[in-house]
Amino acid sequence: MPKYTFRCENGHSDQKTVSSKTKSIPCSVESCQSTMERQMPILNGQSNVTEVVDKYMGIVWKEGQRELVKERHDEYYWSVEVPRLVNSGTYSLETMLQNGWVWIDDNEHIHTHTKPLHKR
C-alpha cells in the first residue's frame, strides 16, 4: 500500500500508509474532530530534464555531455579507426585522400592523419 499525506482544515497533517482508494481519514489529533483529506504529492525533484543513459547504474546526461561524447568519438575515430582503415589495404589511395585519412608530403611520402582536418 502506498504512503499518502493527509491534511485537515485546521492545518494538521499526517502521513499514513493506506489503500489507494482512501480519500479521507479522521484527523489524527484527538482534540480535532475534522477529517483529513488526501493531498496531491509534492514533487521536489530536479527542475531540469535529463536523459538517462544507464538506468541500472543511475548515470544521466550532464550539461555539455553530448559535446564531450562527440569529442571522444572523434578522437577515437581519428586515432584508432582511421589508422586501421588505412592499414587494412581495402581502400584505394584516391579514396583515402578523398576522405582525408592520408596526406602526401613534399617528398611524396604517405602519412596518416591522426586528427580531424579542421583541427590541424
C-alpha positions in Angstrom: 0.0 0.0 0.0 1.3 3.5 -0.8 2.0 6.2 1.7 0.0 9.4 1.4 0.0 12.8 3.1 -3.3 13.8 4.7 -4.2 17.3 5.9 -7.3 18.6 7.8 -8.9 22.1 7.5 -7.2 23.1 10.8 -3.8 22.7 9.4 -2.8 19.3 10.9 -1.0 16.9 8.7 0.0 13.3 8.9 1.4 10.6 6.6 -0.4 7.2 6.5 0.0 4.0 4.6 -3.5 3.3 3.2 -5.2 1.9 0.2 -5.1 4.0 -2.9 -8.9 4.2 -2.8 -8.9 6.0 0.6 -9.7 9.7 0.0 -10.1 10.9 3.6 -9.5 9.7 7.2 -10.3 11.1 10.7 -7.9 13.7 12.0 -5.0 12.1 13.9 -5.1 14.9 16.6 -7.5 13.8 19.3 -8.8 17.3 20.0 -9.6 17.9 16.3 -12.9 16.4 15.1 -12.5 17.1 11.4 -11.5 14.8 8.6 -8.2 14.8 6.8 -8.2 14.9 3.1 -5.5 13.1 0.9 -3.1 15.6 -0.6 -1.5 15.5 -4.1 2.2 14.6 -3.9 4.7 17.5 -3.9 7.5 16.7 -6.3 10.7 18.3 -5.1 12.8 16.6 -7.8 15.2 18.2 -10.3 13.8 21.1 -12.2 15.7 20.2 -15.4 15.1 17.2 -17.5 17.9 14.8 -18.0 18.2 11.8 -20.3 19.0 8.6 -18.5 22.0 6.8 -20.2 22.2 3.8 -17.9 19.1 3.2 -15.8 20.7 0.4 -13.8 23.7 2.4 -12.7 21.7 5.7 -12.5 24.0 7.5 -14.9 22.4 10.5 -16.6 23.5 13.1 -19.2 25.2 16.1 -17.7 25.3 19.5 -19.1 27.7 19.5 -22.1 27.8 15.7 -22.1 26.8 15.4 -25.8 29.7 17.6 -26.9 32.1 15.6 -24.7 30.9 12.3 -26.1 31.3 13.7 -29.7 34.8 14.9 -28.9 35.7 11.5 -27.5 34.2 9.8 -30.6 36.1 12.0 -33.0 39.4 11.4 -31.1 38.8 7.7 -31.1 37.9 7.6 -34.8 40.9 9.6 -35.9 43.5 7.9 -33.5 42.3 4.3 -33.8 39.8 3.7 -36.6 41.5 5.8 -39.4 44.9 4.1 -39.0 43.1 0.7 -39.0 41.2 1.6 -42.2 44.4 2.9 -43.9 46.5 -0.2 -42.9 43.7 -2.6 -43.9 44.6 -2.3 -47.6 40.9 -2.3 -48.5 40.7 1.3 -49.8 42.5 2.8 -52.7 44.8 5.8 -52.3 42.3 8.1 -54.1 39.5 7.1 -51.6 41.8 7.6 -48.6 42.9 11.1 -49.9 39.3 12.0 -50.6 38.2 11.0 -47.1 41.1 12.9 -45.6 42.6 9.9 -44.0 46.0 10.3 -45.5 48.2 13.1 -46.9 51.2 13.2 -49.1 54.2 15.4 -48.1 56.7 17.2 -50.4 58.9 14.0 -50.6 55.8 12.1 -51.8 55.6 10.0 -48.6 52.1 9.0 -47.5 51.2 9.9 -43.9 48.1 9.0 -41.9 46.0 11.8 -40.3 45.5 11.2 -36.6 43.4 14.3 -36.0 40.4 15.7 -38.0 41.4 18.1 -40.8 39.7 21.1 -39.2 41.8 20.8 -36.0 45.1 20.8 -37.8 
